[in-house]
Amino acid sequence: MSEFKYYVIRRLLTFLPTIIGVTLLTFVIARVIPANPARLWAGGVKAKPEVIEMLTKKYHLDKPVYVQYFYYLKDILSGDWGTSPVTHRSILADIKTYFPATVELAIFALILVMAIGIPLGIISALRKDSWIDHVVRVVAISGASIPVFWLGILLQWIFYYHLGLFPAAGRGIAPHKVYTGLYLLDSILSGDFKAFIDNLSHMVLPALTLAYPSIGLVARITRGSMLDVLSAEYIDYAQVRGLKKSFIFKHVLKNASIPIITILGLIFGGLLSGAIVTETIFSWPGIGTYAVGSIMNMDYPAIMGVTLLIGLIYVLVNFMVDLIYALIDPRIRL
């Protein structure tokens, strides 16, 4: 068996305990909340006792916590993520409805992060202690300091209220044909360019709100990693040998990419998990909005479904990052 295949198998085996741990911890926390979810699902104070009893037995709320968890895992392994007592739909159907909007927003925000943050970090490293280096430092500090809700409202106030350039909220119109649930992609596939422009304009402000805190972070990580590699002895040796700057830069960027890929993976996992504050401010119908509604209604099956989805997202993203590590640096496979 090759080193790479053995590395992949080892990484896959480490992810199973992670998923089990996430589901167990969240399940216990959700169940110890001092409230009667069956009464809430049945209609609150006007709920009929027989309906409350029926819901209690249906969702095993009269059983010990460990028995409830056993039933939950059994259903998950059989492909049944449960049915929401609030929406009366399967959890997978609800996730299928809300998650594509979050995926689309996350991808667009990540593109902004990479397109702005990485070049800023590279230029900042190559022009150390220059005015642009100080500007990048200010961007990074402001991105980490400014509250997301304030930034979102500020962008709405400037670009919608005063300039009228972009819509303040909403996702935009659906294209003529929906293939994937990603409206930008579906509008291109269906040739509906009016829907493409409308969805693109709706996405700019929430994506920028999501991306701005990460742009400065990626820029600083890129700068630090580049400076570490540039200070290595083999770079000095390559310069003394008279190698082309483009050739040296190619190897510098490759060797500096590991920390950059790490932080991008974490950022993308966080974006896919649902940016609750941003989705709320811009009325974006994503998984974050669905999660907030589930928590407010104490919708246990939906909460567990969203939690499982988030856990799977982080596991998958980390797995992809680990594979990229091994492809870039063969030493990691060992």
C-alpha positions as CSV (number, residue, x, y, z in Angstrom):
1,M,0.0,0.0,0.0
2,S,1.4,3.4,-1.0
3,E,2.1,6.1,1.6
4,F,-0.6,8.3,0.3
5,K,-3.3,5.6,0.5
6,Y,-2.2,4.6,4.0
7,Y,-2.3,8.3,5.0
8,V,-5.9,8.7,3.6
9,I,-7.1,5.6,5.5
10,R,-5.6,6.9,8.8
11,R,-7.2,10.2,8.4
12,L,-10.6,8.6,7.7
13,L,-10.4,6.5,10.8
14,T,-9.8,9.5,13.0
15,F,-13.0,11.3,11.8
16,L,-15.5,8.7,13.1
17,P,-14.8,9.4,16.8
18,T,-15.1,13.1,16.1
19,I,-18.6,12.8,14.6
20,I,-19.7,10.6,17.5
21,G,-18.3,13.0,20.0
22,V,-20.0,16.0,18.4
23,T,-23.4,14.3,18.2
24,L,-23.2,13.0,21.8
25,L,-22.2,16.4,23.3
26,T,-24.8,18.4,21.5
27,F,-27.5,15.8,22.2
28,V,-26.9,15.9,25.9
29,I,-26.7,19.7,26.0
30,A,-30.0,20.0,24.1
31,R,-31.8,17.5,26.3
32,V,-30.8,19.1,29.7
33,I,-32.5,22.4,28.9
34,P,-35.2,22.8,31.6
35,A,-38.3,22.9,29.3
36,N,-41.0,20.7,28.0
37,P,-40.5,20.6,24.2
38,A,-43.5,18.3,23.7
39,R,-45.8,21.0,25.2
40,L,-44.2,23.7,22.9
41,W,-44.6,21.5,19.8
42,A,-48.2,20.8,20.7
43,G,-49.2,24.5,20.9
44,G,-47.8,25.9,24.1
45,V,-50.3,26.7,26.9
46,K,-53.2,25.7,24.8
47,A,-51.8,22.2,24.1
48,K,-54.0,19.3,24.7
49,P,-52.7,16.7,27.1
50,E,-53.3,13.8,24.7
51,V,-51.2,15.5,22.0
52,I,-48.4,16.2,24.5
53,E,-48.4,12.6,25.5
54,M,-48.4,11.4,21.9
55,L,-45.4,13.7,21.0
56,T,-43.6,12.6,24.2
57,K,-43.8,9.0,23.3
58,K,-43.1,9.5,19.6
59,Y,-39.8,11.3,20.3
60,H,-38.9,9.1,23.3
61,L,-38.9,12.1,25.6
62,D,-40.2,9.9,28.5
63,K,-37.0,7.7,28.2
64,P,-33.6,8.3,29.8
65,V,-31.2,10.5,27.8
66,Y,-28.9,7.6,26.9
67,V,-31.9,5.7,25.5
68,Q,-33.0,8.7,23.4
69,Y,-29.4,9.0,22.1
70,F,-29.5,5.3,21.1
71,Y,-32.7,5.8,19.1
72,Y,-31.2,8.9,17.5
73,L,-28.0,7.1,16.4
74,K,-30.1,4.1,15.1
75,D,-32.2,6.5,13.0
76,I,-29.1,8.3,11.7
77,L,-27.4,5.1,10.6
78,S,-30.6,4.0,8.8
79,G,-30.7,7.3,6.9
80,D,-33.5,8.9,8.9
81,W,-32.6,12.3,10.3
82,G,-36.0,12.6,11.8
83,T,-39.0,14.8,11.2
84,S,-39.4,18.3,12.6
85,P,-42.5,18.6,14.9
86,V,-42.6,22.3,13.9
87,T,-42.4,22.3,10.1
88,H,-43.8,18.7,9.9
89,R,-41.2,17.9,7.2
90,S,-38.2,15.6,7.3
91,I,-35.0,17.3,8.5
92,L,-33.2,16.4,5.3
93,A,-35.9,18.1,3.3
94,D,-35.5,21.2,5.4
95,I,-31.7,21.2,5.1
96,K,-32.0,20.7,1.3
97,T,-34.2,23.8,1.2
98,Y,-32.0,26.1,3.3
99,F,-28.4,24.8,2.8
100,P,-27.8,25.7,-0.9
101,A,-28.3,29.4,0.0
102,T,-25.5,29.1,2.6
103,V,-23.2,27.2,0.3
104,E,-23.6,29.8,-2.4
105,L,-22.9,32.7,0.0
106,A,-20.0,30.9,1.6
107,I,-18.3,30.1,-1.8
108,F,-18.7,33.8,-2.9
109,A,-17.3,35.0,0.4
110,L,-14.3,32.6,0.3
111,I,-13.5,33.8,-3.3
112,L,-13.4,37.4,-1.9
113,V,-11.2,36.3,0.9
114,M,-8.7,34.5,-1.4
115,A,-8.8,37.2,-4.1
116,I,-8.1,40.0,-1.6
117,G,-6.4,38.5,1.4
118,I,-3.7,36.4,-0.2
119,P,-2.4,39.1,-2.6
120,L,-2.4,41.7,0.2
121,G,-0.4,39.3,2.4
122,I,2.2,38.6,-0.4
123,I,2.6,42.3,-1.2
124,S,2.9,43.0,2.5
125,A,5.7,40.5,2.9
126,L,7.6,41.6,-0.1
127,R,7.2,45.3,1.0
128,K,7.9,44.7,4.7
129,D,7.5,47.8,6.9
130,S,6.3,49.9,4.0
131,W,3.1,51.9,3.9
132,I,1.2,49.0,2.3
133,D,2.4,46.7,5.1
134,H,0.9,49.1,7.7
135,V,-2.4,49.3,5.7
136,V,-2.7,45.5,5.8
137,R,-2.1,45.6,9.5
138,V,-4.9,48.1,9.9
139,V,-7.2,46.0,7.8
140,A,-6.4,42.9,9.9
141,I,-7.0,44.7,13.2
142,S,-10.2,46.3,12.1
143,G,-11.5,43.0,10.7
144,A,-11.0,41.4,14.0
145,S,-12.4,44.3,16.0
146,I,-15.5,45.4,14.2
147,P,-18.6,43.5,15.2
148,V,-20.2,41.7,12.3
149,F,-23.7,43.1,13.0
150,W,-22.4,46.7,12.9
151,L,-20.5,46.1,9.7
152,G,-23.5,44.6,8.0
153,I,-25.7,47.5,9.0
154,L,-23.1,50.0,8.0
155,L,-22.8,48.5,4.5
156,Q,-26.6,48.6,4.2
157,W,-26.6,52.2,5.2
158,I,-23.9,53.2,2.7
159,F,-24.5,51.1,-0.3
160,Y,-28.3,50.7,-0.1
161,Y,-29.7,53.7,1.7
162,H,-27.3,56.4,0.4
163,L,-25.9,55.1,-2.8
164,G,-28.6,52.7,-3.9
165,L,-26.1,50.4,-5.5
166,F,-27.1,47.0,-3.9
167,P,-30.3,45.6,-2.3
168,A,-30.4,45.7,1.5
169,A,-31.7,42.1,2.1
170,G,-33.1,39.0,0.5
171,R,-31.6,36.4,-1.9
172,G,-33.0,37.5,-5.2
173,I,-35.3,35.9,-7.8
174,A,-35.1,32.3,-8.6
175,P,-34.0,31.3,-12.1
176,H,-36.3,29.7,-14.6
177,K,-35.0,26.3,-13.8
178,V,-33.4,25.2,-10.6
179,Y,-30.9,22.4,-10.9
180,T,-28.6,22.7,-7.8
181,G,-30.3,25.3,-5.6
182,L,-27.3,27.6,-6.2
183,Y,-29.1,30.4,-7.9
184,L,-26.0,32.0,-9.6
185,L,-25.0,28.6,-11.1
186,D,-28.6,27.7,-12.0
187,S,-29.2,31.0,-13.7
188,I,-26.1,30.4,-15.9
189,L,-27.1,26.9,-16.7
190,S,-30.7,28.0,-17.6
191,G,-29.5,31.1,-19.5
192,D,-31.4,33.4,-17.2
193,F,-29.0,36.3,-17.0
194,K,-31.6,38.6,-15.5
195,A,-31.8,36.3,-12.5
196,F,-27.9,36.1,-12.4
197,I,-27.5,39.9,-12.2
198,D,-30.2,40.1,-9.6
199,N,-28.8,37.3,-7.4
200,L,-25.2,38.7,-7.8
201,S,-26.3,42.1,-6.6
202,H,-28.1,40.6,-3.6
203,M,-25.0,38.6,-2.7
204,V,-22.4,41.4,-2.6
205,L,-23.2,43.0,0.7
206,P,-23.7,39.8,2.8
207,A,-20.7,38.2,1.2
208,L,-18.5,41.2,1.9
209,T,-19.8,41.3,5.5
210,L,-18.8,37.6,5.9
211,A,-15.4,38.0,4.1
212,Y,-14.1,41.2,5.7
213,P,-13.1,39.7,9.1
214,S,-11.3,36.9,7.3
215,I,-9.5,39.0,4.7
216,G,-7.2,40.7,7.3
217,L,-6.6,37.3,9.0
218,V,-5.6,35.6,5.7
219,A,-3.4,38.5,4.8
220,R,-1.5,38.4,8.1
221,I,-1.1,34.6,7.9
222,T,0.1,34.9,4.4
223,R,2.6,37.7,5.3
224,G,4.0,35.8,8.3
225,S,4.4,32.5,6.3
226,M,6.0,34.3,3.4
227,L,8.5,36.0,5.7
228,D,9.4,32.8,7.3
229,V,10.2,31.2,4.0
230,L,12.0,34.2,2.6
231,S,14.4,34.2,5.6
232,A,15.4,30.6,5.0
233,E,19.0,29.8,4.0
234,Y,18.0,28.0,0.8
235,I,16.3,31.2,-0.5
236,D,19.6,33.1,0.0
237,Y,21.5,30.4,-1.7
238,A,19.1,30.5,-4.7
239,Q,19.5,34.2,-5.0
240,V,23.3,33.9,-4.8
241,R,23.1,31.3,-7.6
242,G,21.3,33.9,-9.7
243,L,18.1,31.9,-10.2
244,K,15.2,33.8,-11.7
245,K,13.0,35.7,-9.3
246,S,9.9,34.1,-10.8
247,F,11.4,30.6,-10.1
248,I,12.3,31.5,-6.5
249,F,8.9,33.1,-5.9
250,K,7.1,29.9,-7.1
251,H,8.9,27.8,-4.5
252,V,8.5,30.4,-1.8
253,L,4.7,30.5,-2.3
254,K,4.5,26.7,-2.4
255,N,6.4,26.3,0.9
256,A,4.4,29.1,2.5
257,S,1.1,27.6,1.5
258,I,0.5,25.2,4.3
259,P,-0.6,27.7,7.0
260,I,-2.6,29.6,4.3
261,I,-4.5,26.4,3.4
262,T,-5.1,25.6,7.0
263,I,-6.7,29.0,7.8
264,L,-8.8,28.9,4.5
265,G,-10.1,25.5,5.5
266,L,-11.2,26.7,8.9
267,I,-12.8,29.8,7.4
268,F,-14.7,27.8,4.8
269,G,-15.9,25.4,7.4
270,G,-17.2,28.2,9.5
271,L,-18.9,29.9,6.5
272,L,-20.7,26.6,5.5
273,S,-21.8,26.2,9.1
274,G,-24.1,29.1,8.6
275,A,-23.2,32.7,9.5
276,I,-26.2,33.3,11.8
277,V,-25.7,37.0,12.4
278,T,-25.1,37.9,8.8
279,E,-28.0,35.8,7.5
280,T,-30.3,37.4,10.0
281,I,-29.2,41.0,9.1
282,F,-29.6,40.4,5.4
283,S,-32.7,38.1,5.7
284,W,-30.7,35.4,3.9
285,P,-32.6,32.1,3.8
286,G,-29.7,29.9,4.8
287,I,-28.9,27.2,7.3
288,G,-28.1,29.8,10.0
289,T,-31.6,31.2,9.8
290,Y,-33.0,27.7,10.0
291,A,-30.8,26.9,13.0
292,V,-32.0,30.1,14.9
293,G,-35.7,29.2,14.2
294,S,-35.1,25.6,15.4
295,I,-33.5,26.8,18.7
296,M,-36.2,29.3,19.3
297,N,-38.9,26.6,18.9
298,M,-36.8,24.0,20.8
299,D,-37.0,21.8,17.7
300,Y,-34.7,19.0,18.9
301,P,-34.7,16.9,15.7
302,A,-33.8,20.0,13.6
303,I,-31.1,21.1,16.1
304,M,-29.5,17.7,16.0
305,G,-29.8,17.6,12.2
306,V,-28.1,21.0,11.9
307,T,-25.4,19.9,14.4
308,L,-24.7,16.7,12.5
309,L,-24.5,18.7,9.3
310,I,-22.0,21.1,10.8
311,G,-19.9,18.3,12.2
312,L,-19.8,16.6,8.8
313,I,-18.9,19.9,7.1
314,Y,-15.9,20.4,9.4
315,V,-14.8,16.8,9.1
316,L,-15.0,16.9,5.3
317,V,-13.2,20.3,5.0
318,N,-10.5,19.1,7.4
319,F,-10.1,15.9,5.3
320,M,-9.8,17.9,2.1
321,V,-7.2,20.1,3.7
322,D,-5.2,17.1,4.9
323,L,-5.2,15.7,1.4
324,I,-3.9,19.0,0.0
325,Y,-1.2,19.0,2.7
326,A,-0.1,15.5,1.6
327,L,0.0,16.5,-2.1
328,I,2.0,19.7,-1.5
329,D,4.4,18.2,1.0
330,P,5.1,14.5,0.8
331,R,6.8,14.5,4.2
332,I,3.4,14.9,5.8
333,R,2.3,11.5,4.6
334,L,4.8,10.0,7.0
